[in-house]
Amino acid sequence: MDAVTVRTDDVDRARAEVGRVFCPHRLTPQAGVHAVQLRMAARRAGGVGVIDLDYGQAVRIQPPALETFYLVQIPSAGSTMVRHAGQIVTSTPDVASVLSPYDSSDMRWSEGSPHRIFYADRRAVDRELARLLGHPVDDPVRLDVGMLMTTPTARAWARGVAFLADELSQPADASLFDHPQVAARFEQGLIGKLLLAHRHSHSHLLAEPGQHAHPGRLVRRACALISEHHGEALTVGDVAEALRVSVRTLQDCFRRELQTTPTAYLRACRLDAAHRTLRSAAPGASVTTVALQHGFVHLGRFATEYRTRFGESPSATLRR
């Protein structure tokens, strides 16, 4: 994991330090402002990252095309006027601004508008969209500049970003994302959720599942693959990619054939495996270690789902 923390009141240093995290850009204090109060904490793991950034004062920021990454910028207070890709958005705590890699931007941050910024590598976004669709796309993925943060799907995604920020803030060897497979799985899920929660240039391709000629056969193959590989860093996107179908097509077939989802089936396989491991664990074994071993990052959710499935807590199974 990479981490950068900066505090400065000097405009030139603020421009340089933020430029190192993102890209070189113009930073101009607004009329009557002679200094900034920059506070920045940037954390990154793999293809995603979270940057908490506050200039303290009203500033104008003019970056060129980002080229290699996307940004979702969420003010926790104040407002920001963003011009990007021919669109103008006033960003507030309820409306994030989204920058795609292909166009320059012109942004005016108000005084007192700290932002939490989600960073996603362009190649990671392209990869995840290909998994969701079941095939790569040739055209650039351009996300709408304004993202409403008050919808249930956007709030769920924001909780994932908050969890990412918290884990990336942990000291060395104390984060769940120190394990590369866990980090990779969470990265895929967070980018995939963003592509499903927010409109972009390929949303129409995700809107309707493709019809599959043999849904029963597809589901049997998917179940076999999940049963054989659930202990690995496996996502539903990986399953769809291996079977050469879109995630939506796979989900539709699971609903029709099994009245469930591939995600629920994968989770059930992992819960069963965790249950077997806990029942046969040696003295001194840890519930946390077993949960992580079987792909459960949210330990509270793991405990809840485990109790629902087996009628007791993971620790109770471990003690028996």
C-alpha positions as CSV (number, residue, x, y, z in Angstrom):
1,M,0.0,0.0,0.0
2,D,1.1,3.5,-0.8
3,A,0.3,6.4,1.6
4,V,1.1,10.2,1.5
5,T,0.2,12.8,4.1
6,V,0.7,16.5,3.5
7,R,-0.1,19.7,5.5
8,T,1.0,23.1,4.1
9,D,-0.2,26.7,3.8
10,D,2.1,27.4,0.8
11,V,0.3,27.5,-2.6
12,D,3.3,26.3,-4.6
13,R,4.0,23.4,-2.3
14,A,0.3,22.5,-2.3
15,R,0.3,22.5,-6.1
16,A,3.4,20.3,-6.2
17,E,2.3,17.8,-3.6
18,V,-1.2,17.3,-5.0
19,G,0.3,17.1,-8.5
20,R,2.5,14.2,-7.3
21,V,-0.6,12.3,-6.2
22,F,-2.7,13.1,-9.2
23,C,-1.0,14.9,-12.1
24,P,0.5,18.4,-12.8
25,H,-2.2,21.1,-12.8
26,R,-2.9,24.8,-12.3
27,L,-3.9,25.8,-8.8
28,T,-5.1,29.4,-8.3
29,P,-6.4,30.9,-5.1
30,Q,-9.5,32.9,-5.7
31,A,-9.8,36.7,-5.3
32,G,-8.6,37.8,-1.8
33,V,-7.0,34.5,-1.0
34,H,-3.2,34.6,-0.6
35,A,-2.6,31.2,1.1
36,V,-4.2,27.8,1.3
37,Q,-4.6,25.4,4.3
38,L,-3.9,22.2,2.5
39,R,-4.6,18.9,4.3
40,M,-4.2,15.8,2.3
41,A,-4.1,12.1,3.1
42,A,-3.7,9.8,0.1
43,R,-3.8,6.0,0.3
44,R,-3.7,3.5,-2.5
45,A,-3.7,-0.2,-3.0
46,G,-3.5,-1.8,-6.4
47,G,-5.9,-0.1,-8.9
48,V,-7.9,1.9,-6.3
49,G,-7.3,4.5,-3.7
50,V,-8.9,7.1,-1.5
51,I,-7.6,10.7,-1.1
52,D,-9.0,13.0,1.6
53,L,-8.2,16.5,0.3
54,D,-9.0,20.0,1.7
55,Y,-7.6,23.3,0.5
56,G,-9.3,25.2,3.3
57,Q,-9.7,28.2,1.1
58,A,-11.6,28.9,-2.2
59,V,-9.4,27.8,-5.1
60,R,-9.6,27.1,-8.8
61,I,-8.1,23.8,-10.0
62,Q,-7.4,23.1,-13.7
63,P,-6.0,19.7,-14.5
64,P,-5.4,18.4,-18.0
65,A,-6.9,15.1,-19.1
66,L,-6.1,12.5,-16.4
67,E,-5.2,9.9,-19.0
68,T,-4.7,6.8,-16.8
69,F,-7.3,7.1,-14.0
70,Y,-10.8,8.1,-13.0
71,L,-11.8,10.2,-10.0
72,V,-15.1,10.4,-8.0
73,Q,-15.0,13.5,-5.9
74,I,-17.4,13.8,-2.9
75,P,-17.5,17.0,-0.9
76,S,-18.4,16.5,2.8
77,A,-19.3,20.2,3.0
78,G,-19.4,23.3,0.8
79,S,-19.7,23.1,-2.9
80,T,-17.6,22.8,-6.1
81,M,-18.4,23.9,-9.6
82,V,-17.0,21.4,-12.1
83,R,-16.6,21.8,-15.9
84,H,-15.6,18.5,-17.6
85,A,-16.3,16.8,-20.9
86,G,-18.8,19.5,-22.0
87,Q,-20.8,19.3,-18.8
88,I,-21.2,21.6,-15.8
89,V,-22.0,20.1,-12.4
90,T,-22.4,21.8,-9.0
91,S,-21.1,19.2,-6.6
92,T,-22.3,19.1,-3.0
93,P,-22.4,16.3,-0.4
94,D,-25.4,14.9,-2.3
95,V,-23.8,15.1,-5.8
96,A,-20.4,13.8,-6.5
97,S,-18.3,15.0,-9.5
98,V,-16.8,12.3,-11.7
99,L,-13.8,12.9,-13.9
100,S,-13.0,10.4,-16.7
101,P,-9.4,10.2,-18.1
102,Y,-10.1,11.7,-21.5
103,D,-10.9,15.4,-21.0
104,S,-9.4,18.4,-19.1
105,S,-11.3,19.9,-16.2
106,D,-11.9,23.3,-14.6
107,M,-13.0,23.2,-11.0
108,R,-13.8,25.9,-8.4
109,W,-13.8,24.6,-4.8
110,S,-15.5,26.8,-2.3
111,E,-14.0,27.7,1.0
112,G,-14.5,24.9,3.5
113,S,-15.2,22.1,1.1
114,P,-13.2,19.0,2.1
115,H,-13.5,16.2,-0.4
116,R,-13.2,12.4,-0.2
117,I,-11.9,11.3,-3.6
118,F,-12.1,7.8,-5.0
119,Y,-9.3,6.9,-7.4
120,A,-9.6,4.0,-10.0
121,D,-7.0,3.0,-12.5
122,R,-8.3,3.1,-16.1
123,R,-7.1,-0.4,-16.9
124,A,-8.9,-1.8,-13.8
125,V,-12.2,-0.1,-14.9
126,D,-11.8,-1.5,-18.4
127,R,-11.1,-5.0,-17.0
128,E,-14.1,-4.9,-14.7
129,L,-16.5,-3.7,-17.4
130,A,-15.3,-6.5,-19.6
131,R,-16.1,-9.0,-16.8
132,L,-19.5,-7.5,-16.4
133,L,-20.3,-7.6,-20.1
134,G,-18.6,-10.9,-20.9
135,H,-16.4,-9.3,-23.5
136,P,-14.0,-6.3,-23.8
137,V,-15.1,-3.0,-25.3
138,D,-13.2,-0.9,-27.8
139,D,-14.7,2.5,-27.0
140,P,-13.5,4.5,-23.9
141,V,-15.6,4.3,-20.8
142,R,-16.9,7.8,-20.1
143,L,-18.8,8.3,-16.8
144,D,-21.4,11.0,-16.4
145,V,-19.9,14.0,-14.6
146,G,-22.6,14.2,-11.9
147,M,-23.3,11.3,-9.6
148,L,-26.3,11.5,-7.2
149,M,-25.1,10.1,-3.9
150,T,-28.6,9.8,-2.2
151,T,-29.7,6.6,-4.1
152,P,-29.5,3.2,-2.2
153,T,-27.0,1.9,-4.7
154,A,-24.8,5.0,-4.5
155,R,-25.0,4.9,-0.6
156,A,-23.9,1.2,-0.7
157,W,-21.0,2.1,-2.9
158,A,-20.0,5.0,-0.7
159,R,-20.0,2.6,2.3
160,G,-17.5,0.5,0.4
161,V,-15.3,3.5,-0.2
162,A,-15.5,4.4,3.5
163,F,-14.4,0.8,4.4
164,L,-11.6,1.0,1.9
165,A,-10.4,4.3,3.4
166,D,-10.5,2.9,6.9
167,E,-8.5,-0.2,6.0
168,L,-5.9,1.7,4.0
169,S,-5.4,4.0,7.1
170,Q,-4.4,1.0,9.3
171,P,-0.7,0.6,10.2
172,A,1.5,-1.9,8.4
173,D,0.4,-5.5,8.7
174,A,-2.9,-4.5,10.4
175,S,-5.1,-4.1,7.3
176,L,-7.3,-6.7,5.6
177,F,-5.8,-5.4,2.4
178,D,-2.3,-6.6,3.3
179,H,-3.5,-9.9,1.7
180,P,-3.3,-9.3,-2.1
181,Q,-6.2,-11.7,-2.9
182,V,-8.5,-9.9,-0.5
183,A,-7.4,-6.5,-1.9
184,A,-7.9,-7.6,-5.5
185,R,-11.4,-9.0,-4.7
186,F,-12.5,-5.8,-3.0
187,E,-11.1,-3.7,-5.8
188,Q,-13.1,-5.6,-8.4
189,G,-16.3,-5.3,-6.3
190,L,-15.9,-1.6,-5.7
191,I,-15.3,-0.8,-9.4
192,G,-18.0,-3.1,-10.5
193,K,-20.5,-1.5,-8.1
194,L,-19.6,1.9,-9.4
195,L,-20.2,0.8,-13.0
196,L,-23.6,-0.6,-12.0
197,A,-24.6,2.3,-9.8
198,H,-23.6,5.3,-12.1
199,R,-24.4,6.0,-15.7
200,H,-21.7,5.8,-18.3
201,S,-21.2,5.4,-22.0
202,H,-21.8,1.6,-21.8
203,S,-24.6,1.5,-19.3
204,H,-27.1,0.4,-21.9
205,L,-25.1,-2.8,-22.5
206,L,-25.4,-3.6,-18.8
207,A,-29.1,-2.8,-18.6
208,E,-30.5,-6.0,-20.2
209,P,-29.2,-9.5,-19.8
210,G,-28.4,-11.4,-23.0
211,Q,-30.5,-14.5,-23.7
212,H,-28.6,-17.7,-23.3
213,A,-29.5,-20.7,-25.4
214,H,-28.9,-23.3,-22.5
215,P,-29.5,-21.6,-19.2
216,G,-29.6,-24.8,-17.2
217,R,-26.3,-26.0,-18.6
218,L,-24.7,-22.6,-18.0
219,V,-25.8,-22.6,-14.3
220,R,-24.5,-26.2,-13.8
221,R,-21.1,-25.2,-15.2
222,A,-21.1,-22.1,-13.0
223,C,-22.0,-24.1,-9.9
224,A,-19.2,-26.6,-10.6
225,L,-16.7,-23.8,-11.2
226,I,-17.7,-22.0,-7.9
227,S,-17.7,-25.3,-5.9
228,E,-14.2,-26.1,-7.2
229,H,-12.6,-22.6,-6.8
230,H,-14.6,-20.8,-4.0
231,G,-11.5,-20.8,-1.8
232,E,-9.6,-18.7,-4.3
233,A,-9.8,-15.0,-5.1
234,L,-12.9,-15.7,-7.1
235,T,-15.6,-13.1,-8.0
236,V,-18.8,-13.5,-10.0
237,G,-17.2,-11.5,-12.7
238,D,-14.4,-14.1,-12.9
239,V,-17.1,-16.8,-13.3
240,A,-18.9,-15.0,-16.0
241,E,-15.6,-14.3,-17.8
242,A,-14.6,-17.9,-17.6
243,L,-17.9,-19.0,-19.1
244,R,-17.8,-16.2,-21.8
245,V,-21.1,-14.6,-20.7
246,S,-21.9,-11.2,-19.1
247,V,-22.5,-11.0,-15.4
248,R,-26.1,-9.9,-16.1
249,T,-26.7,-13.0,-18.2
250,L,-25.3,-15.2,-15.5
251,Q,-27.5,-13.5,-12.9
252,D,-30.6,-13.9,-15.0
253,C,-29.9,-17.6,-15.6
254,F,-29.4,-18.2,-11.8
255,R,-32.6,-16.4,-11.0
256,R,-34.6,-18.5,-13.5
257,E,-33.0,-21.9,-12.7
258,L,-32.2,-21.7,-9.0
259,Q,-34.2,-18.6,-7.7
260,T,-31.0,-17.2,-6.3
261,T,-28.0,-15.2,-7.5
262,P,-24.4,-16.3,-8.3
263,T,-23.2,-14.0,-5.5
264,A,-25.5,-15.8,-3.0
265,Y,-24.4,-19.2,-4.3
266,L,-20.7,-18.3,-4.0
267,R,-21.3,-16.9,-0.5
268,A,-23.1,-20.0,0.6
269,C,-20.2,-22.2,-0.7
270,R,-17.8,-20.0,1.3
271,L,-19.9,-20.1,4.4
272,D,-20.1,-23.9,4.2
273,A,-16.3,-24.1,3.8
274,A,-15.8,-21.8,6.7
275,H,-18.2,-23.9,8.9
276,R,-16.2,-27.0,8.0
277,T,-12.9,-25.3,8.9
278,L,-14.2,-24.0,12.2
279,R,-15.5,-27.4,13.2
280,S,-12.2,-29.1,12.6
281,A,-9.9,-26.2,13.7
282,A,-6.9,-26.8,15.9
283,P,-6.7,-25.1,19.3
284,G,-5.7,-21.5,19.0
285,A,-7.5,-20.9,15.7
286,S,-9.0,-17.5,15.0
287,V,-12.4,-16.8,13.6
288,T,-10.9,-13.7,11.8
289,T,-8.3,-15.9,10.2
290,V,-10.8,-18.4,9.0
291,A,-13.2,-15.7,7.7
292,L,-10.4,-14.0,5.7
293,Q,-9.2,-17.4,4.4
294,H,-12.6,-18.0,2.9
295,G,-12.9,-14.5,1.4
296,F,-15.0,-12.7,3.9
297,V,-13.7,-9.1,4.3
298,H,-16.6,-7.7,6.4
299,L,-16.3,-9.6,9.6
300,G,-19.5,-8.3,11.1
301,R,-21.5,-9.3,8.0
302,F,-19.7,-12.7,8.0
303,A,-20.9,-13.3,11.6
304,T,-24.5,-12.3,10.8
305,E,-24.7,-14.5,7.7
306,Y,-23.0,-17.4,9.5
307,R,-25.5,-17.3,12.4
308,T,-28.4,-17.1,9.9
309,R,-27.2,-20.2,8.0
310,F,-26.0,-22.3,10.9
311,G,-28.0,-21.1,13.9
312,E,-24.9,-20.2,16.0
313,S,-22.0,-17.7,15.9
314,P,-18.7,-18.7,14.3
315,S,-17.0,-18.5,17.8
316,A,-19.6,-20.9,19.2
317,T,-18.7,-23.4,16.4
318,L,-15.0,-22.9,17.1
319,R,-15.4,-23.6,20.8
320,R,-17.2,-26.9,20.3
